[in-house]
Amino acid sequence: MLALAPHRIGAQEPEIPTLRGNITAVQPPDAFDVDGYHVVTSRTTRFFALNGKKKDQGALRGLIAAGVYVQVIGDKDRRQRLVTARLVKIRDNGERELSGTAVIDRMFSRGARPVFRADGYNFRLASDAEIGFKGNIDAVTDVDTGTWIRYEGTRNESGEVVATKAEFIKVKPHKSHGDPAKFAQVTTFPPGSMIDLDGSFRINLKPDKTEDTPGGECGWYRVPDVPAAQEHVRRVGMSLVPKYQRDLSDDDPAKIPFRFYVVEENNIRSDLFCHEGLVLIPVNVVNRLRNEDQLAAVLADGVAASMQRQQDRMSGAELTTLLALAPAIGVGGVALIGEPLVKHEIGRKMEAQRGRVALSLMADAGYDPWQAPEAWRLLDPRQQPKDPAKLKYPDRAGYQLEILNLQYKRAESSGAAAAQAADSPAKPD
């Protein structure tokens, strides 16, 4: 006779979160906003950590800030867009192990213990860091912008990375064999102008050779002859190019030939970066954005992509190895994670890296990095809802909110300043 397991009186299934996402505004002492909902807490609301070290209730409540990821369980009023929270699970973005490869794009101090920025993080070396060199560099004192770093380290609660392992790399870039004039910024656009994936122009191309040809998203695009709009995008784009890149001589193989154009494209709601240095932005993207800071956020993603493309040339063997292993990852001979999923994971990590770097480029150029997630939020849906407050934050925006909370904390306690910025006119030329 089979023995039945005793029934657990009072046992309950875990509650499904009523609301989840990144906090977009805080109203002290007991309220915050997530994805267009106003969340109210009370003395009886319980707080738990989704990860990280266990902390008491006071410490967990103290983690509430714009950008922090939370899951909220409580009573939802859809009409009032209000959630009264019984339980708040909060992700503690404290110390975290990180690794990666990136170019150093800014130096804060040089010498035996340099402080610098790479991969969208601020770095310093641990006192016992394991340091190595590759290529045309053999001393920490030679580390400068344009040097690459392959690192392992710990990100602290302020977002700074303390590197425990660092390999500094200076490789000789591949020389470009193209015509320099081909990579110059074009400023006049005769009627019928079209641009190819490498930035070359044609006039009155056959109608069937458009972005729908085998080049896919990297096919031909019509370039509207609207001088004011083209110049505006070019000016904002160039202001986002890292200073070390602008300071390189034109014949330096490491210099990226940045060019920025507005193009006609109705379906893509993002920047296009099909060739190193070439950043295209569709007219429909420009029209959706509400201010210049949001325009800068999209262009900064394109600038970061070109910097990333240089990295791809260095780590191509690593990417090939990952893809070669992909079909073998599975259970019982069935491939659960194949090449498409590995590519997706690589793509997700590359998007996150671009997101971090884009925020740093925006901050350097004097734009408000907090407008970046707002830009991606506006661009995400195919059709805009009647009530913009109901717009969800896509994954890339949520990730940027977390980085903003760590590295670009803002002083205001509510979303009023962000809302005001979102509706403000673009910066004057």
N, C-alpha and C positions, 0 to 999 in steps of 0.2 A: 504494500500500500504506500502510495506516495505521500510524503509529509508536505503539507502546504506551508509556505512561508507565512509567518504571522503578519497580519495587516498592521501597517504603521499608522496608528491613529494620529490624525493631525498632520500627517506628512503632506506637503504641497509641492507641485511642480514649480521650478523657478519661473518667476514672472518675466514676461517679455518686456523689454524696455518700451515705455510709452513714447520716448523721444531719444534720439541719439545724434550726436554731431559735435561740432566745435562751438564753444561759446563765442558769440560775436559782440556782446556788450555786457557790462556788469553794472548793476544798480545797488550799491551797498545799502544796508548790510545784508540783505537776504534775498536778492533777486538777480537773475541774469537772463540773457536771451540766447536761444539756440534755434537756428533755421526758421526764423520768423515767429517762434513761440516765446512768450514771456513765462519764465519759470520762477515760481515763488517758493521759497523754503521757510521753514519755521524751526522752533527749538526742538520739535519732535522729529524733524527730518534726519535720517541717518545717512552718513557718508562712508563709503568704502573705496579702497584703492583697487583699480583694475590691474595694476602692476606695481612694481617697485616695493620698497620697504614699507612695513606696516607703520601707520602713524595714528595718533589719537584724533578724535573728532575735531578738535580745534585746529590741528595742523592740516587736516584734510580740507576743512572749510577755508583755510588760508590759501589753498592752492587755486581756488576759484579766480579765474582771470580770463580776459579775452584771449582766445586762441586755444584754450585747454579743451581736450576731448572729454565728453561726459556721456553717460547713459542715465536717463532719468526715468524713474518709475513713479507714477502718480495718477491723479485724476486730470483728464484733458477736457477742456472746453474749446471745441473747434470754432465756435462762433466768435468767442472772445480771444481765441488763439492764446490760451492760458493753460499752464500746467501747474497744479499744486503738488509739489514733490513730497513723496513719502521716503524715497530712497534715491540717492545720487551716487553713482559709481564714477569715479574720476581717475583719469589716466595720469599717473605721476611721471612727468618727463624729467626726472632727476638724472642721476648718472647713468650713462648708457655706453656700451662698447660699440665703437664704429671702426670702419676700415674703408679704404677707397683709394682712387688715383685721381689727381687733378693738377691743374697748373696754378702756381702761386700768382695771383693777380694784384696783390697789394702787400707792401711791407710796412709794418708799424715800427719796427726797430730791427737793426742788424747786429751782427757780432756773433759771439760764441753761443748765445742763447736767443736767437732771433724770435720775434713775434710777427706773424704774418697771416694773410688770409688765403685760403684755397678751398675749393669745393663748397663755397658759401659759408664756411666756418672760420672763426678766428682760432689760430693755433699758437701754442707754445710747446716747447720740448720739455718732457719730464727730466728731472735731474739725472736719472739713470737710463735715459732713453737709449735704445739700441739703434745706432745710426749707420747708414751705409751710403755709398755713392755709386753712380753709374754714368758713364759718358764723360763729358768734358767738365767735371767738377770733382774736387777731392777734399773740400773743407767746408764746414758749416758757415764760416765767415764769407764764403763765396755765394751763399744762397741769396737769390734776388728774384724779382718778378720775372716771369718767363721760365723759371725753374719748375720742373714737375716734382711732385711728391707722391710716393706710394706709402700710405700710412696705416697704422693701427693706433687706437687710443681710446680715451674715455672722455665723453662729453659731460661737462658738469652742469649744474643747475642754471648757470648763466648762459649756457649754449657754447662756451669755449671748449675746444678740444685740446686735451693734454696728450701729446703723442708719446706713446711708449716705444713705438717702432717707426722709423722714418728712413726711407730710401730717397735721396735727392737725385734727380735725373736731369741731365742736360744733353739732349740729343741734337744732332745736326738735322734741321728740317729739310724735307725734300724741296728742291728748287722747282719753282713753277716754270714750265716751258711755254706757257700761254702768252699771248700778246697783252702787255700791261694795259693797253688802251681798251681791251675787251672788258677789263674789270673796273673801269672808271665809272663813277656815278653819272648817269645821264640826267640832264635837267630839262631837256626839251623833248616833246613827244608829238610828232606829226600825227594827223588823223590816221587811224588804222594801225598804230603801233602795238606790237605784241612782244612779250618777253618770254624767253625760253628758260629752262631749268638752270642754265649756267649764267644767266644774265645777259645773253646776247639778244639783240632786237631785230625784228623784221617788220616790214610794212605791208599791209594788205595781204596777209597770209591767206591761203585757201580756207574757207569757212570750216571745213571738216578737220583741220589740224588745230584742235583746241585741247583743253585739259582732259578731254575724254579719249584722247589717243593713247597708245601703249605707254606713254610716260606717266599715265595716271595723274596723281596730284602734282607731279613735277612736269606736266606738259606746258603748253603755251597758254599765256594769259593776256588778255587785252589790257593795255595801260591807258587809263583815261587822261586826257590832256586837261588837267585841272591844276595849274601851277601852284596855287596857294595850298591845296591839300597835299600835293607831292612834296613841296618844300617843308611844310609843317612836319610830315612824317620823317623826312630826311633829317631835319634838325633835331627832333626828339630822339631818333635812332642814334645819330652820331654822338649825342650827349651821353648815351648809355655805354658807349664803347669804353672799355677800361683804359685808363691813362697810359699804362705801359704799352698797350697796343697802339695808341695814337702817337706815342713817342718813337716808335720804331721807324727806321728809314723805309722808304717805299721799296727799296731793293732787298730788304731783309726777308729771307724765306719764311720767317716766323710771323710776318705781318699778315693779318687777315684782311682781304679787300672788302670791307663792309660797304654795302649798298642797300638802300631802302626804297621800296616803291609801293604805291597803292595800285591794286589790280582789281579787275572785275571778276568776281567769283561769288555765286549766290548760295552755295551749299556748305562751304567750309567756314567754320566759326572759330578760327584760330589764325596764328601766323603760319607762314609757309617758309621752310628753310631747306631747300633742295640742293643748294650748292654752297660751299664754304663762303661766308661773308654776305650772301644774298638773302635778304629778309623781305618777304612779300606780305602785305596785309590787305585782305579783301575789303572792298568798299563797305559791304554789309557789316563787317566787324567795326570799322571806324564809326559807322552810323549808330551802332548799338551802345558804344561806350559813352559815358557821361562827362568825362573830364580828361585832362591831359595826363594826369597820374595813371589812369586806367589804360590809356593809350601806351604810356611808357611801360606798363606791366607786360603788355602783349609783345611790344618790340623787344623788351629785355629778354623775353623767352627766346626770341630769335637770335639775339646776340649770344646768349648763353649756349644755344645750340651750335653755333659756329665754333665756340671755344671747345665744346664737347667733341666736335668733329675732329679736331686736332688730337684729342685724347684717343679717339677710335683708331687712328692710324698707329698709335703706340701699342694699343692693347688688342689688336685684331686677332692675334694668336689665341688670347684668352677667350675671346668670344667664340672662335672656331671650335675650341675644345669643349666649351659648354654645349654648343649645338650638336657636336658629335656624340656627346654623352646622353643627350636628351632622350632618344628612343629607348635607351636601356633602363630608364628610370621607371619602375613599375612593380607590380606584385603578381606572382604566379605566372610570369611570362607575358602579362598584359601590360602594355605601356600606358600608365596612368598620366604621365606627364611627358608629352612629346615635344617636338620642336616648336610647334605654335605656342605652347604654354611657356616654354623657356624663353622664347622671344618676347612673350607678353611680360614676363617677370623682368627681363632685361629692360624692356621698354618702360615699365613702371619705375624702375630705379633711375633710369636716365631722365624721365620726366621729373622725378623728385629732385635730382641733382640740378636740373635746369631751374626748377622752382626756387631752390636755395640761392643759386648764383644770381638769378634775376632779381631777387629781393636786395641783395648786396649792391648790384649795379644801380638799382633805383635809388637806394639810400645815398650812394656816392654822388649821383647826379642831382640830388636835391628833391627827388620826388617822394611822395608818401608811400612807403611799401605796403601799408595797410590797405591801399586801394587795389592791390593785386588780386586777392581773393574775390573782391567785389567785381572785378573785371571778368574773371572766369565764371562767376555766378551769373552775370548778365549774358554771357556768350553761350552758356551750356544748353539751354532748351532750344529746340528747333523753332517753336512758336513761343513768343513772350506771353505770360499770363496777364490777365487784366490787372491783378494786384501784384506788383513786384515784390511785396513783402513775403509772398508765398514761394519765391524762388529758392530752390535748394542749393547748397554749396556742393559742387562736384568734388571728387577725391583730391584733385590737385589743389583746390582752394582750401580744403580742410587741412592738408599737409602744410601749406604755406601759413595757415593760421597758427599751427603749432610752432613753427619756426619763428614766426613773429612774436609769439608769447615769450619765447626763450631769448631772442636776440634783439628785438626791436620793441620793447615794452613801451606803451604809450601812457601818458599821464592821465588822460580823461577817464572818468569812472563809468561813463555811459556811452551809448552809441550816438549821442547827439552830434559830436564832432565828426564822426565818420559819415553820418547822414548828410551833414552840411557839406562836407567835402564831395560827397557823391553827386550832389546837385549843383556844385559850383561850376562856373565856366572854366574853360581851358585857360592855362597860363598864357598871358600875352606874349607875342614874339618880341 
